[in-house]
Amino acid sequence: QVQLVESGGGLVQPGGSLRLSCAVSGITASSYAMGWYRQAPGNQREWVARISSGGSTDYAASVKGRFTISRDNVKNAVYLQMNSLKPEDTAVYFCNRVFSPVTWGQGTQVTVSS
């Protein structure tokens, strides 16, 4: 059974940083393109960043230069380092397989506010 467990969210001031973690079980994360997504209240879920099985990365324009996606093949985990956070980054953040997504996890809440 595939399971995705996101963690690391919290309340941070504008300009601050957070590192999100996604613990993956049931599949080998490094065998797939994995992505981070977010959903703000009243909005649809949107794609934020992805890392291919080969390690190449890609970002949404709104986060490029501020967020970094990475992967730990030993821990079977995916991470999202978020710097220079803005109020508009406030959302619930999720990870999932980019192609053929599996059941979504609970996500982790990120709130950027002074």
KOLTIDO-730217 format. One record per residue: residue in one letter; x, y, z of N, C-alpha, C in turn. Coordinates in steps of 0.001 Angstrom, whole numbers, plus 524288, in hexadecimal, padded with zeros to 5 digits. Example, Ala and Ser with C-alpha at 12.3 -4.5 7.8 and 13.67 -1.06 7.14 Angstrom:
<nodes>
a833867E9C681E788300C7EE6C81E78833907F31C81E78 s832327F73681BA8835667FBDC81BE4832648001E81EBE 
</nodes>
This chain:
<nodes>
q8034C7FB5D8000080000800008000080372804D980000 v80272808527FC578058380D157FBEE80392811107FFE0 q807338137F80295805C88177D8066A8097781C1E805E9 l8073C820C88061980A2B825A2805EC808E0828B480ADB v80CDF82A2A80DD180C0682D0A812AB80F488320181281 e80C94836678123280F2683B7A8120480FB483DBB8177E s813EB8409A8185C814CE8431981D658185A847D181CA7 g818D984AE2820CA81C7384F45820BE819F4854958201F g814DF854B681F6A81241859B681ED6811F785CAD82404 g80FE78615A823BB80F5A864898286980E3386A2782716 l80E7C86D6682B1780DA78730482A80812FA875B182A29 v813AF878D782631818A887B8982579817988811882398 q81B0A884A3824F881A7588A0C8234081C3188AA581D92 p81A2688E8581AF281BF988F948159A821E4890208157A g8244B88DC78118C829EF88DC18112882C848891C813C5 g8298788626816B682BA7881AF8197C82C3387CDF8161F s82DDB878988189D82ED7873B2815DC82C5186F1E818B2 l82B0E86B2A815A78292C86631817B982B3D861DA81432 r82BDB85D498167F82D4E858A68136F829258548281442 l8268A8532D810028228084F2E8102C824D7849DC80ED7 s822B5845D48114B8245F8407C8104181FC283D3880E7A c820D68397C80B2181CE9835C88095B81F3A83051809ED a81D3B82D7A80DB281EEE8281280E7981BB28249080AEA v81E628218C807B481BCD81E40803D381C6F818868055B s8183E8159D805278187F81000806178151A80D3280211 g8169580875800D2813A0805607FD0F8159F805C07F783 i81893809C97F65681B2680A607F14F8209980C8A7F248 t823FB80C1C7EE728292880E677EECC828FD813B27EC21 a82959817D57EF4D828A381D207ED4982C6A81E577E8D4 s8312C81C447E9228352081D907E53A833F481B237DFE8 s83033817A27DFAA82EC68152A7DAB682AD1818587D7A5 y828D581C777DA0A824A281F837D7B1825D4825567D7EC a82334828447D4918231F82DEC7D53A81F7B82F107D9CB m82178832047DD9781E6A833677E23081DAD8394D7E24C g8194783AFD7E448818308408E7E446815E18427A7E95F w816448478A7EA0B8139284A3B7EE4A80F2F84D857EBEE y80AE084DAC7EEBE806458508B7ED10804408539F7F1BB r800F0857727F0BF7FEA385A517F5147F91485BEE7F3BE q7F60E85CA67F7DC7F0A485E527F7347EF608626A7FB4A a7EE33867137F9747EC9986B527FCE47E6B186B3E7FD71 p7E4A486D71801A17DEF486D778026C7DC1986FD07FDBD g7D82E86CFA7FBDB7D51686EE07F77D7D79486E227F230 n7DC4786BFF7F2147DF1386B467ED1B7DFAE8657E7EBDF q7E0B0864657E6E57E1EB85F0E7E5607E78985DCA7E6DA r7E892858CF7E7577EDE0857147E8607F152858817E3B2 e7F5FA85A907E4C37F97E85C127E08E7FED78598D7E155 w8015F858B77DD0080694856737DD0D80A9185A917DEA2 v80E73859087E1C18127385C9C7E3B1817DB85B307E19B a81950856347E20F81E9B8549A7E08B81E9784EC17DF6E r8226184D017DC57822E1847697DB60828A1845FC7DAAB i829AD841137DBD882EE383EE97DB1182E46839CC7D823 s83126839407D3E6830AD8348E7D0B8833AA8300B7D338 s832E982B6D7D118835CA826EA7D30D83BAA827B37D23A g83D0482AC27CE578428682BCC7CD55844BD830437D085 g8414F833007D36C8432C8372B7D6D28428483CA77D4B6 s8409C83D2F7CFE783FC08427D7CDE683AFA844DB7D08F t83B0B849FD7D119836E684CAE7D3F38344E850D77D09E d82F8B852217D22482C8B8561F7CF6F828ED858B37D369 y827DB85DC17D28A824D7860BA7D65C820B08640E7D3BB a81C7F864F77D69C818A7868C37D4D981B2686E2A7D4FC a81974871857D18581BC2876BA7D12781B5D879B47D64A s81731878BF7D9268163787BB27DDF781A1487A677E255 v81CC7875FB7E1ED8205C874627E620825F9873CE7E443 k826E6874477DF4082C1F873827DD2282FE8877587DF8D g8345A875617E1368384B878A17E3B6837B2878F97E99A r8332E8773C7EB9083238877657F140831B6871EB7F3A0 f82FA686E437F0A082EBD868F27F28A8329A865317EFEC t83409861257F2D18377885D147F0B78355D857BB7F235 i834838546E7EE47832BC84F187EF3D8377F84B7F7EF2F s83763847A67F2A283BB3843E17F2D88399883E9E7F492 r83D0E83ABE7F46083B5A8356A7F59C83FB78329B7F885 d83E3F82F567FC3D841F882C067FF028409E826647FDB0 n843CA823EE7FA788428C81EA87F8A4842FB81AA27FCFC v8464681B97800CE846DB817EB805288420481818808A6 k8404681CD9809C483BB181D7880D288369381CEE80A29 n836E881CA1804F98322F81C5A801B982E8E820F0802F0 a830CA8258E802B382DF182A4B8041B82F0282E9280022 v82B5D832337FFEA82BD5836BF7FC7882B3A83B9A7FFE4 y82E2783FA37FE9D82E2884455801DE82CFA8492A7FE94 l82B1E84D3A8013E82A69852477FEB382C83856778025B q830E8858BE800F18331C85D1B803DF830A486215801CF m82E33864F78054382B6E869B5803B782DF186E6A8065E n83006871E7803588327E876A98055582F7E87B7180377 s8308787FD0805F782E0F884C9804768282888428803EA l825D7881CC807D0820448809F8078781CFF8859C80767 k818B48854F8049481518889AB803EE80FAE8880A805E5 p80C7488BD1807558072288A77809138042C8872A8050E e805288880F8001E80269885107FC0E8044587F697FBA5 d8084B87DF57FE90809EB878817FECF806B08756B802C2 t8036487817805AD800118757E809867FC7F8718F806DE a7FCC886CA7808A07F9C986872806307FAE1863658092B v7F7E385F6B807DC7F93985A1A809827FC92857C180533 y801018559C806B0804C085379802F18049384D8280305 f804A684B507FE5480452845AE7FD90808C4843DF7FA0A c80A3683EF47FA9180DC583C9C7F6C480AEC838147F420 n80CAF836B97EF7280A62832447ECB980DBB830F27E80A r80CB782C7B7E5EE80F1B82AE37E10C80CEB82E5F7DCC4 v8104A830427D94880E91833E77D54980B07831287D14E f80CB182CA97CF818098B829AE7CBCD806FF825377CEDB s802328242C7CDCB7FF31820337D0B17FF6A8213A7D68D p7FD58825BB7D8437FD71826E67DDDC7FA7E822CD7E0FD v7FC64822087E5B87F9F181E5C7E9487F661821577ECFA t7F42181E997F0C37F0A6821237F4837F38A8258F7F74B w7F12182A207F76C7F39782EAB7F9D07F3E382E097FFBA g7F8178300F801E87F8B483020807867F58E8348D809EF q7F67A8356780EF37F3A483980811C67F5BE83EEA81091 g7FA8F83F2280ED27FD018442880DDA7FF0B8469F812DF t801CB84AEE81234803D884DD7816B4802B6853A4815D6 q800A385629819CF7FEF485B97819578039F85F42819CE v80411862CC8161B807F1866FD81649804FD86C1E81679 t8061686F3581A7C8039C8744F81B0C807DF8787181B6E v807BC87C2A817D680B9888064817C3808BF885638193F s809F58875481DD68072F88BDE81FD580A7088E8F823FB s809D5893B98244B80C7F8969D82861808EC8974F82D17 
</nodes>
